[in-house]
Amino acid sequence: NASLQLKFMGHVRTVRAAVPHLRDRGGGAIIMVVGNDGLKPSYWEMTAGVANAADINFASSVAEQYGRIGIRCNTVNPGPVATTRWDYLEEAMARDKKISRERAHEITIDSLPLGTICTAQQVADVVVFLASPRGGYVNGAHILLDGGQRKALMDV
């Protein structure tokens, strides 16, 4: 319930508040940063994954509903991002698997085709592109930013 209230309903409330202002100024961009667990289930983040899936569905609906008045809506779906939250998740993995924190980090790196963890700056760069005129024709997209970690062919 906390994930749904914080993540999903937080996005719903934000969009409801933003749409009148964006409409009055002739359009704009809404970008939601939504973890990639919304695209494929993960036992690590079950409730957060459900909230992420709801966010992705909601963003698609917003894009369709408001696109004709110039309001675009997209999601950026990062995998692991080098933050203190990811440090916490790797520590939890280490405890769960009874391995060292270093080994948990190696497992993370080994699961990523690019062999590195995304940085917050890389997430910000994609968000800035989507918000800019250069991303002006992108609407209803869900941009995977996970270095190729998720393997799926789907229309979300």
ChimeraX commands (.cxc) that place a marker at each C-alpha (Angstrom):
marker #1 position 0.00,0.00,0.00 radius 0.5
marker #1 position 2.84,2.42,0.79 radius 0.5
marker #1 position 4.34,1.93,-2.68 radius 0.5
marker #1 position 1.01,2.57,-4.35 radius 0.5
marker #1 position 0.36,5.66,-2.24 radius 0.5
marker #1 position 3.82,7.14,-2.62 radius 0.5
marker #1 position 4.69,6.18,-6.18 radius 0.5
marker #1 position 1.49,5.74,-8.14 radius 0.5
marker #1 position -0.84,8.15,-6.35 radius 0.5
marker #1 position 2.00,10.66,-6.11 radius 0.5
marker #1 position 2.22,10.66,-9.90 radius 0.5
marker #1 position -1.56,10.84,-10.26 radius 0.5
marker #1 position -1.77,13.86,-7.94 radius 0.5
marker #1 position 1.16,15.57,-9.65 radius 0.5
marker #1 position -0.31,15.10,-13.13 radius 0.5
marker #1 position -3.72,16.34,-11.98 radius 0.5
marker #1 position -2.08,19.47,-10.60 radius 0.5
marker #1 position 0.16,20.03,-13.64 radius 0.5
marker #1 position -2.26,19.47,-16.53 radius 0.5
marker #1 position -4.25,22.74,-16.14 radius 0.5
marker #1 position -1.02,24.77,-16.09 radius 0.5
marker #1 position 0.47,22.90,-19.05 radius 0.5
marker #1 position -2.79,23.28,-20.98 radius 0.5
marker #1 position -2.87,27.04,-20.27 radius 0.5
marker #1 position 0.65,27.49,-21.63 radius 0.5
marker #1 position -0.04,25.43,-24.75 radius 0.5
marker #1 position 1.56,22.14,-23.76 radius 0.5
marker #1 position 4.62,20.66,-22.19 radius 0.5
marker #1 position 6.22,17.44,-21.10 radius 0.5
marker #1 position 5.53,15.15,-18.17 radius 0.5
marker #1 position 8.33,12.69,-17.47 radius 0.5
marker #1 position 7.99,10.02,-14.82 radius 0.5
marker #1 position 11.06,8.13,-13.60 radius 0.5
marker #1 position 9.68,4.65,-12.98 radius 0.5
marker #1 position 11.81,1.61,-12.15 radius 0.5
marker #1 position 12.05,-1.10,-14.78 radius 0.5
marker #1 position 10.44,-3.64,-12.42 radius 0.5
marker #1 position 7.14,-2.32,-13.76 radius 0.5
marker #1 position 7.94,-3.99,-17.08 radius 0.5
marker #1 position 8.81,-7.43,-15.76 radius 0.5
marker #1 position 8.13,-8.92,-12.32 radius 0.5
marker #1 position 10.92,-9.13,-9.77 radius 0.5
marker #1 position 10.76,-10.86,-6.42 radius 0.5
marker #1 position 13.09,-8.21,-5.00 radius 0.5
marker #1 position 10.60,-5.40,-5.49 radius 0.5
marker #1 position 7.15,-7.00,-5.66 radius 0.5
marker #1 position 4.98,-4.16,-4.36 radius 0.5
marker #1 position 7.14,-1.48,-5.94 radius 0.5
marker #1 position 6.92,-3.38,-9.23 radius 0.5
marker #1 position 3.13,-3.34,-9.09 radius 0.5
marker #1 position 3.21,0.42,-8.43 radius 0.5
marker #1 position 5.69,0.86,-11.30 radius 0.5
marker #1 position 3.42,-1.10,-13.65 radius 0.5
marker #1 position 0.51,1.14,-12.63 radius 0.5
marker #1 position 2.67,4.22,-13.29 radius 0.5
marker #1 position 3.60,2.98,-16.77 radius 0.5
marker #1 position -0.04,2.28,-17.60 radius 0.5
marker #1 position -1.07,5.68,-16.23 radius 0.5
marker #1 position 1.63,7.46,-18.25 radius 0.5
marker #1 position 0.40,5.77,-21.44 radius 0.5
marker #1 position -3.13,6.93,-20.67 radius 0.5
marker #1 position -1.98,10.49,-19.97 radius 0.5
marker #1 position -0.03,10.54,-23.26 radius 0.5
marker #1 position -3.06,9.41,-25.20 radius 0.5
marker #1 position -5.55,11.67,-23.42 radius 0.5
marker #1 position -3.57,14.92,-23.50 radius 0.5
marker #1 position -1.32,14.57,-26.55 radius 0.5
marker #1 position -3.72,16.47,-28.80 radius 0.5
marker #1 position -3.45,19.54,-26.57 radius 0.5
marker #1 position 0.34,19.43,-26.66 radius 0.5
marker #1 position 1.00,17.63,-23.39 radius 0.5
marker #1 position 3.39,14.72,-23.83 radius 0.5
marker #1 position 3.95,12.05,-21.20 radius 0.5
marker #1 position 6.80,9.52,-21.11 radius 0.5
marker #1 position 8.54,7.33,-18.59 radius 0.5
marker #1 position 12.21,6.68,-18.04 radius 0.5
marker #1 position 12.68,3.18,-16.66 radius 0.5
marker #1 position 16.12,2.77,-15.12 radius 0.5
marker #1 position 17.58,-0.44,-13.81 radius 0.5
marker #1 position 20.26,-0.18,-11.14 radius 0.5
marker #1 position 21.41,3.41,-10.57 radius 0.5
marker #1 position 24.51,4.18,-8.50 radius 0.5
marker #1 position 22.84,5.81,-5.50 radius 0.5
marker #1 position 22.65,5.18,-1.77 radius 0.5
marker #1 position 19.37,3.33,-2.41 radius 0.5
marker #1 position 21.17,0.88,-4.68 radius 0.5
marker #1 position 23.85,0.45,-2.02 radius 0.5
marker #1 position 21.08,-0.48,0.42 radius 0.5
marker #1 position 19.59,-2.99,-2.05 radius 0.5
marker #1 position 22.97,-4.64,-2.62 radius 0.5
marker #1 position 23.47,-4.86,1.15 radius 0.5
marker #1 position 20.04,-6.51,1.44 radius 0.5
marker #1 position 21.00,-8.94,-1.34 radius 0.5
marker #1 position 24.21,-9.77,0.50 radius 0.5
marker #1 position 22.31,-10.50,3.73 radius 0.5
marker #1 position 19.64,-12.51,1.90 radius 0.5
marker #1 position 22.17,-14.65,0.01 radius 0.5
marker #1 position 24.67,-14.74,2.90 radius 0.5
marker #1 position 27.45,-13.32,0.74 radius 0.5
marker #1 position 29.75,-10.34,1.03 radius 0.5
marker #1 position 28.68,-6.89,-0.09 radius 0.5
marker #1 position 31.47,-7.03,-2.67 radius 0.5
marker #1 position 30.12,-10.31,-4.07 radius 0.5
marker #1 position 26.63,-8.81,-4.26 radius 0.5
marker #1 position 28.07,-5.93,-6.28 radius 0.5
marker #1 position 29.84,-8.39,-8.61 radius 0.5
marker #1 position 26.53,-10.21,-9.16 radius 0.5
marker #1 position 24.91,-6.90,-10.05 radius 0.5
marker #1 position 27.66,-5.99,-12.51 radius 0.5
marker #1 position 27.60,-9.48,-14.05 radius 0.5
marker #1 position 23.83,-9.14,-14.68 radius 0.5
marker #1 position 24.31,-5.98,-16.74 radius 0.5
marker #1 position 25.30,-6.41,-20.39 radius 0.5
marker #1 position 27.26,-3.13,-20.34 radius 0.5
marker #1 position 29.06,-4.20,-17.17 radius 0.5
marker #1 position 28.43,-0.90,-15.36 radius 0.5
marker #1 position 25.70,0.63,-13.23 radius 0.5
marker #1 position 23.83,3.63,-14.57 radius 0.5
marker #1 position 24.61,7.00,-13.00 radius 0.5
marker #1 position 22.10,9.60,-11.84 radius 0.5
marker #1 position 23.54,11.92,-14.51 radius 0.5
marker #1 position 22.68,9.41,-17.23 radius 0.5
marker #1 position 19.08,9.30,-15.98 radius 0.5
marker #1 position 18.99,13.11,-15.90 radius 0.5
marker #1 position 20.34,13.31,-19.47 radius 0.5
marker #1 position 17.44,11.21,-20.79 radius 0.5
marker #1 position 14.90,13.24,-18.80 radius 0.5
marker #1 position 16.34,16.50,-20.15 radius 0.5
marker #1 position 16.15,15.17,-23.72 radius 0.5
marker #1 position 12.50,14.15,-23.28 radius 0.5
marker #1 position 11.65,17.56,-21.81 radius 0.5
marker #1 position 13.42,19.44,-24.60 radius 0.5
marker #1 position 12.21,20.41,-28.07 radius 0.5
marker #1 position 14.51,17.68,-29.45 radius 0.5
marker #1 position 12.26,15.11,-27.75 radius 0.5
marker #1 position 9.15,16.91,-28.97 radius 0.5
marker #1 position 7.73,13.98,-30.94 radius 0.5
marker #1 position 8.27,11.41,-28.20 radius 0.5
marker #1 position 4.95,10.70,-26.48 radius 0.5
marker #1 position 3.76,7.61,-24.64 radius 0.5
marker #1 position 7.24,6.08,-24.69 radius 0.5
marker #1 position 8.80,4.03,-21.94 radius 0.5
marker #1 position 12.56,4.41,-22.21 radius 0.5
marker #1 position 14.48,1.49,-20.74 radius 0.5
marker #1 position 17.67,2.78,-19.19 radius 0.5
marker #1 position 19.12,-0.44,-17.89 radius 0.5
marker #1 position 22.04,-1.17,-20.16 radius 0.5
marker #1 position 20.16,-4.02,-21.84 radius 0.5
marker #1 position 19.28,-5.86,-18.62 radius 0.5
marker #1 position 15.60,-6.45,-19.41 radius 0.5
marker #1 position 14.91,-8.79,-22.26 radius 0.5
marker #1 position 11.35,-8.29,-23.44 radius 0.5
marker #1 position 9.42,-7.57,-26.58 radius 0.5
marker #1 position 6.27,-5.86,-25.55 radius 0.5
marker #1 position 4.03,-2.94,-26.33 radius 0.5
marker #1 position 3.46,-1.22,-23.01 radius 0.5
marker link #1:1,2 radius 0.2
marker link #1:2,3 radius 0.2
marker link #1:3,4 radius 0.2
marker link #1:4,5 radius 0.2
marker link #1:5,6 radius 0.2
marker link #1:6,7 radius 0.2
marker link #1:7,8 radius 0.2
marker link #1:8,9 radius 0.2
marker link #1:9,10 radius 0.2
marker link #1:10,11 radius 0.2
marker link #1:11,12 radius 0.2
marker link #1:12,13 radius 0.2
marker link #1:13,14 radius 0.2
marker link #1:14,15 radius 0.2
marker link #1:15,16 radius 0.2
marker link #1:16,17 radius 0.2
marker link #1:17,18 radius 0.2
marker link #1:18,19 radius 0.2
marker link #1:19,20 radius 0.2
marker link #1:20,21 radius 0.2
marker link #1:21,22 radius 0.2
marker link #1:22,23 radius 0.2
marker link #1:23,24 radius 0.2
marker link #1:24,25 radius 0.2
marker link #1:25,26 radius 0.2
marker link #1:26,27 radius 0.2
marker link #1:27,28 radius 0.2
marker link #1:28,29 radius 0.2
marker link #1:29,30 radius 0.2
marker link #1:30,31 radius 0.2
marker link #1:31,32 radius 0.2
marker link #1:32,33 radius 0.2
marker link #1:33,34 radius 0.2
marker link #1:34,35 radius 0.2
marker link #1:35,36 radius 0.2
marker link #1:36,37 radius 0.2
marker link #1:37,38 radius 0.2
marker link #1:38,39 radius 0.2
marker link #1:39,40 radius 0.2
marker link #1:40,41 radius 0.2
marker link #1:41,42 radius 0.2
marker link #1:42,43 radius 0.2
marker link #1:43,44 radius 0.2
marker link #1:44,45 radius 0.2
marker link #1:45,46 radius 0.2
marker link #1:46,47 radius 0.2
marker link #1:47,48 radius 0.2
marker link #1:48,49 radius 0.2
marker link #1:49,50 radius 0.2
marker link #1:50,51 radius 0.2
marker link #1:51,52 radius 0.2
marker link #1:52,53 radius 0.2
marker link #1:53,54 radius 0.2
marker link #1:54,55 radius 0.2
marker link #1:55,56 radius 0.2
marker link #1:56,57 radius 0.2
marker link #1:57,58 radius 0.2
marker link #1:58,59 radius 0.2
marker link #1:59,60 radius 0.2
marker link #1:60,61 radius 0.2
marker link #1:61,62 radius 0.2
marker link #1:62,63 radius 0.2
marker link #1:63,64 radius 0.2
marker link #1:64,65 radius 0.2
marker link #1:65,66 radius 0.2
marker link #1:66,67 radius 0.2
marker link #1:67,68 radius 0.2
marker link #1:68,69 radius 0.2
marker link #1:69,70 radius 0.2
marker link #1:70,71 radius 0.2
marker link #1:71,72 radius 0.2
marker link #1:72,73 radius 0.2
marker link #1:73,74 radius 0.2
marker link #1:74,75 radius 0.2
marker link #1:75,76 radius 0.2
marker link #1:76,77 radius 0.2
marker link #1:77,78 radius 0.2
marker link #1:78,79 radius 0.2
marker link #1:79,80 radius 0.2
marker link #1:80,81 radius 0.2
marker link #1:81,82 radius 0.2
marker link #1:82,83 radius 0.2
marker link #1:83,84 radius 0.2
marker link #1:84,85 radius 0.2
marker link #1:85,86 radius 0.2
marker link #1:86,87 radius 0.2
marker link #1:87,88 radius 0.2
marker link #1:88,89 radius 0.2
marker link #1:89,90 radius 0.2
marker link #1:90,91 radius 0.2
marker link #1:91,92 radius 0.2
marker link #1:92,93 radius 0.2
marker link #1:93,94 radius 0.2
marker link #1:94,95 radius 0.2
marker link #1:95,96 radius 0.2
marker link #1:96,97 radius 0.2
marker link #1:97,98 radius 0.2
marker link #1:98,99 radius 0.2
marker link #1:99,100 radius 0.2
marker link #1:100,101 radius 0.2
marker link #1:101,102 radius 0.2
marker link #1:102,103 radius 0.2
marker link #1:103,104 radius 0.2
marker link #1:104,105 radius 0.2
marker link #1:105,106 radius 0.2
marker link #1:106,107 radius 0.2
marker link #1:107,108 radius 0.2
marker link #1:108,109 radius 0.2
marker link #1:109,110 radius 0.2
marker link #1:110,111 radius 0.2
marker link #1:111,112 radius 0.2
marker link #1:112,113 radius 0.2
marker link #1:113,114 radius 0.2
marker link #1:114,115 radius 0.2
marker link #1:115,116 radius 0.2
marker link #1:116,117 radius 0.2
marker link #1:117,118 radius 0.2
marker link #1:118,119 radius 0.2
marker link #1:119,120 radius 0.2
marker link #1:120,121 radius 0.2
marker link #1:121,122 radius 0.2
marker link #1:122,123 radius 0.2
marker link #1:123,124 radius 0.2
marker link #1:124,125 radius 0.2
marker link #1:125,126 radius 0.2
marker link #1:126,127 radius 0.2
marker link #1:127,128 radius 0.2
marker link #1:128,129 radius 0.2
marker link #1:129,130 radius 0.2
marker link #1:130,131 radius 0.2
marker link #1:131,132 radius 0.2
marker link #1:132,133 radius 0.2
marker link #1:133,134 radius 0.2
marker link #1:134,135 radius 0.2
marker link #1:135,136 radius 0.2
marker link #1:136,137 radius 0.2
marker link #1:137,138 radius 0.2
marker link #1:138,139 radius 0.2
marker link #1:139,140 radius 0.2
marker link #1:140,141 radius 0.2
marker link #1:141,142 radius 0.2
marker link #1:142,143 radius 0.2
marker link #1:143,144 radius 0.2
marker link #1:144,145 radius 0.2
marker link #1:145,146 radius 0.2
marker link #1:146,147 radius 0.2
marker link #1:147,148 radius 0.2
marker link #1:148,149 radius 0.2
marker link #1:149,150 radius 0.2
marker link #1:150,151 radius 0.2
marker link #1:151,152 radius 0.2
marker link #1:152,153 radius 0.2
marker link #1:153,154 radius 0.2
marker link #1:154,155 radius 0.2
marker link #1:155,156 radius 0.2
view
